[in-house]
Amino acid sequence: MLQETTYPIQNRTRITWLVGTLGAGMILLAFLVTPAVDVFRGEWAIITSPSILMTDYIAYANLGSAFLNSGLVTLIGLGLAWLIRARFNGYLISAIFTLAGFGFFGKNVFNILPIFVGVYLFDKVFSHQRMRDLIAPLLFGTTLGPVVSQLAFGFDFGWRGLVGGILLGVLAGILLAALMNHIYSFHLGYNLYNTGTTGGFVATVVYITMRGFGLEIQPAFYWSTEYTGFLSIFTLVVLLGLIVLGFIWGASFSQYKRIWSESGRLASDFVVISDLGTTLVNMGLVGLIALGYIHLVGGDVNGATLAGISTVTGFGALGKHPRNILPIMLGVCLSCFTNVWSHADPGPLLAALFCTTLAPLAGKFGILPGILAGALHLPMVMHVGSMHGFMNLYNNGFAGGLAMLIIIGFIKGVWPHLLEDEEPAESS
């Protein structure tokens, strides 16, 4: 009875404190690193940007504005969780940390709101579930924020574009919420970014329709390089803070063995499987691996890679641990030795972080299949962005879903007994 009553209440308080401190801390930091007038001007630039891939808000605006935007987006996610009485578990942690990361890279306080409305309308008109059961499309669905921003600001349509972008975002939210469970059946939970796969299909339909009306979208490229040292220290402090806090809140080696033994397939909620403290330690460890990889290959720490590190860290509560992410990352790393791509180039660098969406495959089938999946993922993710007009922020989730469509389909066709124990699960 203690596990069912005290722990969820305690977790709600602790997660609220953790996320609230992170969000408020980033807002405070924004005004410490950049003059206030520049922070607000930059935030307006962020809000009115098309925000398609790749738009590093640090390069597009400035460092302080990016921190302000991320902090605000983080607190909006937390407030929404309280509003719908969400379960404060690994799902919510992964969603909010992903929101926080992409607050530096494509999501802002304007373009996420129509998606929320779309998911809400889907529930009230079609689904009639409790909103807390739609936390995945509600928060992860903000991957389609650029669909809103591109139509609102990317084609110079004035107020018509603004209204059209909002309405299109609402429709995109409805479509995404309706399709997610069906898309899950493609990969059976071996792609952790199920919303990214779904968002890729929705954004592809939107882009094809736009092109049908003569609207073309060119990729953006805003990539900052000047703050690697500062952002590395900031990230290191957050990650070590998670580990220390985890031990203060009761992390244990015995519970960590339970996390380590999991394949990570959706929905492996580590807060439920173990406990919050041990989950925070795992989050810190996988985040350190992501940060360490960037420095190992000489990459930049910026808004885009912060999104990658934060997403890896968040999913340390929902499926990722060192044993299942390292083979996938190694597959991407080895693929770069073909000399087609450089490890530190933006695309391969982000792929090495976000490829961990395929971690459950390595967790289930071992190191070699994990390496092969990572190797397949890199060339795929380097070419699928143009399919959706660069409007699906979880581009690696889309590529990962397509990779798993092939791999899981092959396993089903050749060795179906390997998947006989798989049961439907909640998707993210």
C-alpha positions as CSV (number, residue, x, y, z in Angstrom):
1,M,0.0,0.0,0.0
2,L,2.9,2.3,0.7
3,Q,4.2,1.9,-2.9
4,E,0.7,2.8,-4.3
5,T,0.0,5.8,-2.1
6,T,3.0,7.5,-0.6
7,Y,5.4,7.1,-3.5
8,P,3.3,8.7,-6.2
9,I,2.5,11.7,-4.0
10,Q,6.2,12.0,-3.0
11,N,7.3,11.7,-6.6
12,R,4.8,14.4,-7.7
13,T,6.3,16.8,-5.1
14,R,9.9,15.9,-6.0
15,I,9.5,16.0,-9.8
16,T,7.7,19.3,-9.5
17,W,10.5,20.7,-7.4
18,L,13.2,19.3,-9.8
19,V,11.5,20.6,-13.0
20,G,10.4,23.9,-11.5
21,T,14.0,24.6,-10.3
22,L,15.4,23.7,-13.7
23,G,12.9,25.9,-15.6
24,A,13.3,28.9,-13.2
25,G,17.0,28.5,-13.1
26,M,17.3,28.8,-16.9
27,I,15.1,31.9,-16.8
28,L,17.4,33.5,-14.2
29,L,20.5,32.4,-16.1
30,A,19.1,34.1,-19.3
31,F,19.3,37.5,-17.7
32,L,22.7,36.8,-16.2
33,V,24.4,36.0,-19.5
34,T,22.6,38.5,-21.7
35,P,21.2,42.1,-21.2
36,A,17.5,42.1,-20.5
37,V,16.6,44.2,-23.6
38,D,18.5,41.7,-25.9
39,V,16.8,38.8,-24.1
40,F,13.3,40.1,-24.9
41,R,14.2,41.1,-28.4
42,G,15.7,37.7,-29.0
43,E,12.6,35.9,-27.6
44,W,10.4,37.8,-30.0
45,A,12.7,36.7,-32.9
46,I,12.4,33.2,-31.7
47,I,8.6,33.3,-31.5
48,T,8.3,34.7,-35.0
49,S,10.9,32.4,-36.6
50,P,9.8,29.5,-38.9
51,S,11.8,27.2,-36.5
52,I,12.3,24.5,-39.0
53,L,15.4,22.2,-39.0
54,M,17.9,23.3,-38.1
55,T,17.3,26.4,-36.1
56,D,19.5,26.6,-33.1
57,Y,17.9,29.5,-31.1
58,I,21.3,30.5,-29.7
59,A,22.5,31.2,-33.2
60,Y,19.2,32.6,-34.4
61,A,18.7,35.0,-31.5
62,N,21.2,34.9,-28.6
63,L,22.2,32.8,-25.6
64,G,20.0,34.5,-23.0
65,S,16.9,34.3,-25.2
66,A,17.4,30.6,-25.8
67,F,17.7,30.0,-22.1
68,L,14.5,32.1,-21.5
69,N,12.6,30.2,-24.1
70,S,13.7,26.9,-22.8
71,G,12.8,27.8,-19.2
72,L,9.4,29.1,-20.2
73,V,8.6,26.0,-22.3
74,T,9.7,23.8,-19.4
75,L,7.4,25.5,-17.0
76,I,4.5,25.4,-19.5
77,G,5.0,21.6,-19.7
78,L,5.0,21.3,-15.9
79,G,2.0,23.5,-15.5
80,L,0.1,21.5,-18.1
81,A,1.0,18.3,-16.3
82,W,-0.6,19.7,-13.1
83,L,-3.6,21.0,-15.0
84,I,-4.5,17.6,-16.5
85,R,-3.4,15.7,-13.3
86,A,-0.8,13.7,-15.1
87,R,1.0,10.8,-13.6
88,F,4.4,12.1,-12.3
89,N,6.4,9.2,-13.6
90,G,9.1,8.4,-16.2
91,Y,6.8,9.3,-19.1
92,L,6.4,12.8,-17.8
93,I,10.0,13.3,-16.9
94,S,11.1,12.2,-20.4
95,A,8.5,14.5,-22.0
96,I,9.5,17.6,-20.0
97,F,13.2,17.1,-20.4
98,T,12.6,16.7,-24.2
99,L,10.6,19.9,-24.1
100,A,13.4,21.7,-22.2
101,G,16.0,20.6,-24.7
102,F,14.0,21.5,-27.8
103,G,13.3,24.9,-26.2
104,F,16.8,25.6,-27.5
105,F,16.0,24.1,-30.9
106,G,12.6,24.6,-32.6
107,K,10.0,24.8,-29.9
108,N,8.8,28.0,-28.5
109,V,6.0,29.4,-26.3
110,F,3.9,30.1,-29.4
111,N,4.2,27.1,-31.7
112,I,3.6,24.5,-29.0
113,L,0.2,25.9,-28.0
114,P,-1.9,24.9,-31.1
115,I,-0.6,21.3,-30.8
116,F,-1.9,21.2,-27.2
117,V,-5.3,22.5,-28.4
118,G,-5.4,19.9,-31.2
119,V,-4.8,17.0,-28.8
120,Y,-7.4,18.4,-26.4
121,L,-10.0,18.6,-29.2
122,F,-9.1,15.0,-30.3
123,D,-9.9,13.8,-26.8
124,K,-13.2,15.8,-26.4
125,V,-14.5,15.0,-29.9
126,F,-13.2,11.5,-30.7
127,S,-11.3,9.8,-27.9
128,H,-13.1,10.7,-24.6
129,Q,-10.1,9.5,-22.6
130,R,-8.7,11.1,-19.5
131,M,-6.3,13.8,-20.6
132,R,-3.7,12.3,-18.4
133,D,-3.7,9.3,-20.6
134,L,-2.8,11.5,-23.6
135,I,0.4,12.9,-22.1
136,A,2.5,11.4,-24.9
137,P,0.8,13.2,-27.8
138,L,0.2,16.3,-25.7
139,L,3.8,17.0,-24.8
140,F,5.9,14.9,-27.3
141,G,3.5,16.1,-30.0
142,T,5.1,19.5,-29.9
143,T,7.6,18.0,-32.4
144,L,5.2,19.6,-35.0
145,G,5.8,23.1,-33.7
146,P,7.5,24.1,-36.9
147,V,4.3,23.2,-38.9
148,V,2.7,26.1,-37.0
149,S,5.6,28.5,-37.3
150,Q,6.4,27.9,-40.9
151,L,2.9,28.7,-42.2
152,A,2.6,31.6,-39.7
153,F,5.9,33.3,-40.4
154,G,7.8,31.4,-43.2
155,F,5.8,32.5,-46.2
156,D,5.2,36.2,-45.4
157,F,1.4,35.8,-45.5
158,G,0.8,38.3,-42.7
159,W,-2.2,37.8,-40.4
160,R,-3.6,35.2,-42.8
161,G,-0.4,33.1,-42.3
162,L,-0.7,33.5,-38.5
163,V,-4.3,32.3,-38.4
164,G,-3.5,29.5,-40.9
165,G,-0.5,28.4,-38.8
166,I,-2.6,28.2,-35.7
167,L,-5.4,26.2,-37.4
168,L,-2.9,23.9,-39.1
169,G,-1.2,23.2,-35.8
170,V,-4.6,22.3,-34.2
171,L,-5.3,19.9,-37.1
172,A,-1.8,18.5,-36.9
173,G,-2.3,17.8,-33.2
174,I,-5.6,16.0,-33.9
175,L,-4.0,13.8,-36.6
176,L,-1.0,13.0,-34.5
177,A,-3.0,11.9,-31.5
178,A,-5.2,9.7,-33.7
179,L,-2.3,8.0,-35.4
180,M,0.1,7.3,-32.6
181,N,-1.1,3.9,-31.5
182,H,-1.3,2.7,-35.1
183,I,2.3,3.8,-35.8
184,Y,3.4,2.0,-32.7
185,S,2.4,-1.3,-34.3
186,F,5.1,-0.7,-37.0
187,H,7.9,-1.1,-34.5
188,L,6.4,-2.7,-31.4
189,G,8.1,-0.2,-29.1
190,Y,11.6,-0.7,-30.3
191,N,11.7,2.9,-31.4
192,L,11.4,5.1,-28.3
193,Y,10.5,8.2,-30.3
194,N,7.1,6.9,-31.5
195,T,5.8,10.5,-31.7
196,G,8.7,11.4,-33.9
197,T,7.7,8.6,-36.4
198,T,4.1,9.7,-36.2
199,G,5.0,13.4,-36.6
200,G,7.2,12.5,-39.6
201,F,4.2,11.1,-41.4
202,V,1.9,14.0,-40.5
203,A,4.5,16.6,-41.5
204,T,5.1,14.7,-44.8
205,V,1.4,15.0,-45.6
206,V,1.4,18.7,-44.7
207,Y,4.5,19.4,-46.8
208,I,3.2,17.5,-49.8
209,T,0.0,19.5,-49.6
210,M,2.0,22.8,-49.3
211,R,4.0,21.8,-52.4
212,G,0.8,21.1,-54.2
213,F,-0.1,24.8,-53.7
214,G,3.3,25.9,-54.9
215,L,4.8,26.5,-51.4
216,E,8.4,25.3,-51.2
217,I,10.5,25.1,-48.0
218,Q,14.3,25.3,-47.9
219,P,16.1,23.9,-44.9
220,A,17.5,26.4,-42.3
221,F,21.0,26.2,-40.9
222,Y,21.6,28.1,-37.7
223,W,24.4,26.4,-35.7
224,S,26.2,28.2,-32.9
225,T,29.8,27.3,-32.1
226,E,31.0,29.9,-29.6
227,Y,29.5,28.7,-26.3
228,T,30.7,25.0,-26.1
229,G,32.7,25.6,-22.9
230,F,30.0,27.5,-21.0
231,L,27.2,25.1,-22.1
232,S,29.3,22.1,-21.3
233,I,29.8,23.4,-17.7
234,F,26.0,24.2,-17.5
235,T,25.1,20.7,-18.7
236,L,27.7,19.0,-16.5
237,V,26.3,20.8,-13.4
238,V,22.7,19.6,-14.3
239,L,23.8,16.0,-14.9
240,L,25.9,15.7,-11.8
241,G,23.0,17.4,-9.9
242,L,20.7,14.7,-11.1
243,I,23.1,12.0,-9.9
244,V,23.6,13.6,-6.4
245,L,19.9,14.2,-6.0
246,G,19.2,10.6,-7.0
247,F,21.4,9.3,-4.2
248,I,19.9,11.7,-1.7
249,W,16.5,10.4,-2.7
250,G,17.5,6.8,-2.1
251,A,19.1,5.4,-5.3
252,S,20.5,1.9,-4.8
253,F,22.6,-0.5,-6.7
254,S,20.1,-3.3,-6.4
255,Q,17.4,-1.1,-8.1
256,Y,19.9,0.0,-10.7
257,K,20.4,-3.7,-11.7
258,R,16.7,-3.8,-12.4
259,I,17.0,-0.9,-14.8
260,W,20.1,-2.4,-16.4
261,S,18.4,-5.7,-17.1
262,E,15.5,-4.1,-19.0
263,S,15.5,-4.0,-22.8
264,G,14.1,-0.5,-22.7
265,R,11.2,-1.3,-25.0
266,L,8.2,1.1,-24.7
267,A,6.9,1.5,-22.2
268,S,9.8,0.8,-19.8
269,D,9.0,3.4,-17.1
270,F,12.1,3.3,-14.8
271,V,10.4,5.3,-12.1
272,V,7.8,2.5,-11.8
273,I,10.3,-0.4,-12.4
274,S,12.8,0.9,-9.8
275,D,12.3,4.2,-8.0
276,L,12.8,7.9,-8.7
277,G,16.2,8.3,-7.1
278,T,17.7,5.4,-9.1
279,T,16.1,6.7,-12.2
280,L,17.7,10.1,-11.7
281,V,21.1,8.5,-11.4
282,N,20.5,6.6,-14.7
283,M,19.4,9.9,-16.3
284,G,22.6,11.6,-15.2
285,L,24.8,8.7,-16.5
286,V,23.3,8.5,-20.0
287,G,23.4,12.3,-20.2
288,L,27.1,12.2,-19.3
289,I,27.7,9.6,-22.1
290,A,26.0,11.9,-24.6
291,L,28.0,15.0,-23.5
292,G,31.2,12.9,-23.4
293,Y,30.6,11.7,-27.0
294,I,30.4,15.3,-28.3
295,H,33.7,16.2,-26.7
296,L,35.3,12.9,-27.8
297,V,34.6,13.7,-31.5
298,G,35.3,17.4,-31.1
299,G,31.7,18.5,-31.7
300,D,29.9,21.7,-30.6
301,V,27.7,22.1,-27.6
302,N,24.9,24.4,-28.7
303,G,21.1,24.6,-28.9
304,A,20.8,21.7,-31.2
305,T,23.1,19.3,-29.3
306,L,21.6,20.5,-25.9
307,A,18.3,19.2,-27.3
308,G,20.0,15.9,-28.0
309,I,21.6,15.6,-24.6
310,S,18.4,16.6,-22.8
311,T,16.4,14.1,-24.7
312,V,18.8,11.3,-24.0
313,T,18.8,12.4,-20.4
314,G,15.0,12.5,-20.2
315,F,14.6,9.1,-21.8
316,G,16.9,7.8,-19.0
317,A,13.6,7.6,-17.2
318,L,11.9,5.8,-20.1
319,G,13.9,3.1,-21.8
320,K,17.5,4.2,-22.1
321,H,20.5,3.1,-20.0
322,P,24.2,2.7,-20.8
323,R,24.0,-0.9,-21.8
324,N,21.4,-0.3,-24.6
325,I,22.5,3.1,-25.9
326,L,26.2,2.5,-26.4
327,P,25.9,-0.1,-29.2
328,I,23.6,2.1,-31.2
329,M,25.9,5.1,-30.8
330,L,28.8,2.9,-31.8
331,G,27.0,2.0,-35.0
332,V,26.7,5.6,-36.0
333,C,30.2,6.4,-35.0
334,L,31.6,3.5,-37.1
335,S,29.6,4.6,-40.1
336,C,31.4,7.9,-40.1
337,F,34.7,6.1,-40.8
338,T,33.5,5.6,-44.3
339,N,34.6,9.2,-44.9
340,V,31.2,10.1,-46.3
341,W,30.4,12.0,-43.1
342,S,32.6,13.5,-40.4
343,H,31.8,12.7,-36.7
344,A,31.6,16.3,-35.7
345,D,29.4,17.5,-38.6
346,P,25.9,18.6,-37.4
347,G,23.9,15.8,-39.0
348,P,26.1,12.9,-37.8
349,L,26.6,14.5,-34.4
350,L,22.9,14.8,-33.8
351,A,22.3,11.3,-35.2
352,A,24.8,9.9,-32.6
353,L,22.7,11.4,-29.8
354,F,19.2,10.8,-31.1
355,C,19.9,7.4,-32.6
356,T,19.5,6.1,-29.1
357,T,15.8,6.0,-29.9
358,L,16.7,2.5,-31.1
359,A,18.2,1.5,-27.8
360,P,15.5,-1.2,-27.1
361,L,16.8,-3.3,-30.0
362,A,20.3,-3.5,-28.5
363,G,18.7,-4.1,-25.1
364,K,16.7,-7.1,-26.5
365,F,18.9,-8.6,-29.1
366,G,22.4,-7.6,-28.1
367,I,25.4,-5.6,-29.1
368,L,25.9,-6.6,-32.7
369,P,22.2,-6.0,-33.8
370,G,22.5,-2.6,-32.0
371,I,25.6,-1.6,-33.9
372,L,23.9,-2.6,-37.2
373,A,20.8,-0.7,-36.3
374,G,22.9,2.4,-35.6
375,A,24.8,2.0,-38.9
376,L,21.5,1.8,-40.8
377,H,20.1,4.8,-38.9
378,L,22.7,7.3,-40.0
379,P,22.3,7.3,-43.7
380,M,18.5,7.2,-43.3
381,V,18.3,10.2,-41.0
382,M,20.6,12.2,-43.3
383,H,18.0,12.0,-46.1
384,V,14.5,11.9,-44.6
385,G,14.3,15.6,-43.5
386,S,13.4,16.7,-47.0
387,M,10.4,14.3,-46.9
388,H,8.6,16.4,-44.3
389,G,9.9,19.8,-45.3
390,F,12.1,19.9,-42.2
391,M,9.0,20.5,-40.1
392,N,9.3,17.4,-37.8
393,L,11.7,18.3,-35.0
394,Y,12.1,14.6,-34.1
395,N,13.7,13.8,-37.5
396,N,15.7,11.0,-35.9
397,G,12.5,9.5,-34.4
398,F,11.1,9.4,-38.0
399,A,14.2,7.8,-39.3
400,G,14.3,5.4,-36.4
401,G,10.7,4.4,-37.0
402,L,11.5,3.7,-40.7
403,A,14.6,1.7,-39.7
404,M,12.5,-0.4,-37.2
405,L,9.8,-0.8,-39.8
406,I,12.4,-2.7,-41.8
407,I,14.2,-4.5,-39.0
408,I,11.1,-5.6,-37.0
409,G,9.3,-6.5,-40.2
410,F,12.3,-8.7,-41.2
411,I,12.4,-10.4,-37.8
412,K,8.6,-11.0,-38.0
413,G,9.0,-12.6,-41.4
414,V,12.1,-14.7,-40.7
415,W,12.2,-15.4,-36.9
416,P,8.6,-14.6,-35.6
417,H,9.2,-16.6,-32.4
418,L,11.7,-13.9,-31.3
419,L,8.7,-11.5,-30.9
420,E,6.1,-13.9,-29.6
421,D,6.3,-12.4,-26.1
422,E,5.7,-8.9,-27.2
423,E,2.5,-7.4,-25.8
424,P,1.0,-4.0,-26.9
425,A,2.1,-1.2,-24.7
426,E,1.5,2.5,-24.2
427,S,3.3,4.6,-26.9
428,S,5.2,7.8,-26.6
